[in-house]
Amino acid sequence: MDIRSQIAMVFHLDKCIGCHTCSIACKNIWTDRNGAEYMWWNNVETKPGTGYPTKWEDQKIYKGGWLKNGDKLELRVAGKPNGLAKLYHNPDMPVMDDYYEPWTYDYDHLFEAPADSDQPTATTISLVTGEPVDVKGGPNWDDDLSGTPDYARNDINLNNISAEDQESMFQLERMTMHYLPRICNHCLNPSCVAACPSGAIYKRGEDGVVLINQEKCRAWRLCVTSCPYKKSYYNWTSGKSEKCLLCYPRLETGQAPACMHSCVGRIRYLGVLLYDADKIKEYASCPNNQIIDRQMDIYLDPFSEKVTKEAKRNGIADSTIDAARESPVYKFVKDWKIALPLHAEFRTMPSLFYVPSMLPVIGKMTNGLYESTTENLWGKIEDSRLPVQYLANLFSAGNPDKIKEVLKKLMTVRYHRRKVTVNDIDDTLINDAFKTTGLTADIADAIYRLTSLIKYDERFVIPPAHREEAIEMIESTDDRKGNTGLGGNNGTRRVF
């Protein structure tokens, strides 16, 4: 066993209100500079929708992630020899129009325009060329279904959903949407790391954060193409690729990343997971119908004596093991099994998990009459406004049974808490729900508490960084090369 630690995250979608506070916090800290205007390391998308960049989920367009070729796992577009051929001509890489051309406004004109009968306006100016630009898109252009005909209906996750179900999603009385916040997944099997020809991208051994060494980056941009989530960006001013770094300077001082700290809905959780790196190749190469189970299997029980012993042998500190035992992510992912990865079929084994949104059941209009579909307070999961298959396409590699298992557990928690607080739920209904899902009253209360009454220190369980070990390793490497210190400018390494 090669046990390692990974900083992992859970986003609870039922609590996201789509305020974009997380995106603005990240933008103000990390990408508020020349060449990074279009970068949104954290963004919040409305689903159904095409996201940012447009149609990023469609790997027939962008060729990102891994592809299972027999028993082998291969990069879709990069690697040898395909990667070498793409260095100078890469038609699969997203272009500016797939993101948006960042713009500002000619505010000076408002003050300098001569007196006239008309009110002067501030025209839009491209931040790339400095010329007037006709704005055609933005990072949240389809926010709240504002671009339904052009965006929501073109969501690739609708492809295998019946035309009738698709149409019902856009009927006025049944219209539905939910928010999908996204950051870099800091994957266990990152395709960006494997695709980089210059070796600039690496995964930190102490916490699994994926970073780009700015000194080594040669702007080949294969990381942009190979990341199926399109969370690596190119800075046209510096000529380097950049990406979310999970606010590692904050993590190293015990602080939550900026997007998580600023989250208004408190949907975000962060903690440590222990995993067996020896199993990555085997599990990432499994058939699609096993990919979710295999990824869950790779995470290990931090309470196991065998796991603890092997973890210590591999250099994992006691404080990290203790943090893994208190990790809210472990509870959501392994204990309760109600959080799932986004598009696991990309085979990167992402370290960001989502608790799917459980949208309410609603009736529909038939011949001008309202027809209720509910037999009890909440109705059946299958009658939800958002088809189960749609959620399955997002979070369970197309397997609706996995989504039903999660939604039934979430519904059971609601039944139980309704019984506790209002006492208008029949005991038979609750007992049947407990029996079906395997939950108990105590587990339901624990899920409720971690979801609704959570404290800061319970949402973010951040182990001490132990950077002294990494520094010692780098210093010893530099000494062997005849260098001193950490290298770079003023003894620092620039990473994004």
C-alpha positions, 0 to 999 in steps of 0.5 A, a space after each residue: 500500500 502506498 498511502 497518501 493524504 489528499 485535501 478534498 472538498 464537498 459542495 452541498 448543492 441544496 444550500 447554494 444560492 448562486 450569489 457568486 460571492 465565492 467567485 468574486 473572492 477568488 477573482 480579487 485575490 488571484 486573478 485581478 491582473 493583466 492576462 488573467 481577466 477572463 480567468 475564473 478559477 472559481 465559477 458558479 454555473 446554472 444547470 441546465 446550461 452549457 457552463 464556462 467555457 461553453 460546452 466544457 463537458 463535451 469531450 468530443 469537442 475538447 478531447 480532455 481527460 482519460 480514455 479507456 483503450 482496452 486495458 490501458 488508460 490513455 490521454 484523449 489528446 495529449 501524451 506521446 505521440 499525439 502530444 508532440 503533434 499538438 504542440 504547434 497546432 492544437 485545434 482541440 484547445 478552447 479559444 477566446 470565444 469559448 470563454 469570453 473576451 473580457 471588457 471594460 467600459 470607456 468611462 472617460 467618455 462620460 466625463 469628456 463628451 461635449 455637451 449635447 442633447 443626448 446622454 453620453 454612454 460608456 462603450 465596451 472596450 476589449 481588455 485584450 485589444 483595447 478596441 471597441 467590442 460587441 459583448 457576446 458572452 461572459 462567465 455567467 452569461 446563462 445565469 438563472 436560465 437567462 439564455 434558455 434557448 441558446 444555453 440551457 437546452 444545449 446542455 450535454 447532460 440532456 442528451 439521453 433524456 427523453 424529449 418529453 422530460 426535457 420539455 417539461 423542464 422548461 414549462 413555466 410552472 415546472 421550470 427548474 434550475 440549480 447551481 453548480 459551483 466549480 473549482 479545480 478538482 485537484 484530482 488523484 489522476 490529473 490529466 493536466 499533470 500527465 499532459 504537460 511536456 515540460 513537467 511544470 505541473 505537479 501534485 504536492 506530496 503532502 496534501 495533493 494540491 496540484 500546482 503549476 511551477 511558473 519557472 518551468 512552464 513553457 506555454 505549451 498549453 496542453 494542460 488547458 486541453 487535457 483538463 476535462 473540467 477546463 480549470 487550467 488557463 493561459 495568461 497571454 501577458 505572462 505567457 504561462 498557464 495558471 490554475 486554482 491553487 486551493 489557496 495553499 498559502 492559506 491552508 498552510 496557516 490553517 485558514 480555509 480557501 477564500 472561496 470557502 471562507 466567503 461562501 454565504 450558503 456555507 455549502 463548502 466543506 474541506 478535510 483530509 482523505 487517505 487513499 492508496 496510490 497503488 490502486 489509482 491505475 487499476 481503479 481509473 481503468 475500470 469499466 464505466 459502470 464501476 468507476 464510482 464504486 472504485 473511486 470510493 474504494 480507493 479512500 481508506 478508513 483512517 480509524 483502521 490500525 493497518 491503514 494508520 500503520 502504513 500511513 505513518 510508514 509512508 511519512 504521513 504525520 499523526 496530525 494529518 491522520 487525526 485530521 482525516 478522522 475528523 474530516 467532514 469530507 470522509 463523513 459525506 463521502 465514505 460514512 454516509 455515501 451522499 456525496 459524489 464526484 462530478 463526471 467521474 467518467 473523465 477518469 481523473 478521480 476528482 477530489 471535489 464531491 457534490 451532494 446533489 440538489 433535491 428539487 421539490 416535486 411539483 404538479 403540472 397543468 393538464 387541460 388548464 387544470 392543476 394536477 398534483 402528483 404528490 401522495 405525501 408532503 414531498 412526493 416521490 423522487 422519480 417525480 422531481 422537477 429535475 430528472 434523476 437521469 440528468 443528475 446521474 449524467 452529472 454525478 454518477 457516470 450515468 447510473 441513476 441508481 446511485 443518484 436514487 440512493 443518495 436522494 432517498 437518504 436525503 429524503 429520509 433525513 427530511 422525514 426524520 427531522 419533520 417527525 422531530 420538529 412537527 410530528 406529522 409524519 407517520 412512523 411507518 413511512 420513517 421506519 420503511 425509509 430507515 430500512 431502505 436506506 440503512 440510516 438510523 435516527 442518530 445518523 440522520 441527526 448527524 447528517 442534519 447537524 453537519 448540513 444545517 448547524 455546522 460550525 466553522 471548525 467542523 466544516 474546515 478540518 485543516 491539518 498542520 502543513 508540515 512544510 518543514 519536511 517539503 523544505 528539507 526535501 527541496 533544500 537537499 535536492 538543491 544542495 545536490 545540484 550545487 544550489 542553495 535555498 529554494 531557488 527562484 527569485 529571493 528564495 521562492 518558487 512561483 506557482 499557480 
